[in-house]
C-alpha cells in the first residue's frame, strides 16, 4: 500500500509541476542578424531605455520594438529592468523611438529590417531572422536570467 501511495504522490507532483513550469517564460532581447551587438549589461540597457531618445553608451540611437505595451514581455522589461510600472512603454511611446507591432512575428520582421533596432519578444517566437542578445552574460532559460516572468 505504501508503494502505491508513494507512486500516486509522485504522479500528482508531476501533474501539478509541469503546468506550472509551462507558465514560466522569458522575454528575449533580439537584434537583426547583421547587428554586432551580442551582449549587454542590464545597467546599459536600462540607461538606453531611459534616455530620450534611447541610445547606447557609444551614442548610437536605438529604435525599440515591442509587441504591445501591455504584454507580459513588455511588462517584464518595464518592471524588472526599468523599475517602472507595466504601462511604462505606453507613457513613453510619444517620447521614445518605439514601434509597437501587432505580433511577435511583426517585432522580428521589423527588427530584422531596421538597423539599430532592438526588440522584445517571447522566447518561443524567435526565428533565424534575429539574434538573441545576452543580458548580464545570460541567455533566456538560463538560471538567473533577468527577464524571466510568469
Secondary structure by P-SEA (a helix, b strand, c coil): caaaaaaaaaaaaaaaaaaaaaabbbbbbccccccccccccaaaaaaaaaccccccccbbbbbbbbcccccaaaaaaaccccccccccccccccccbbbbbccaaaaaaaaaccccbbbbbccccccccbbbbbcccccccccccccccc
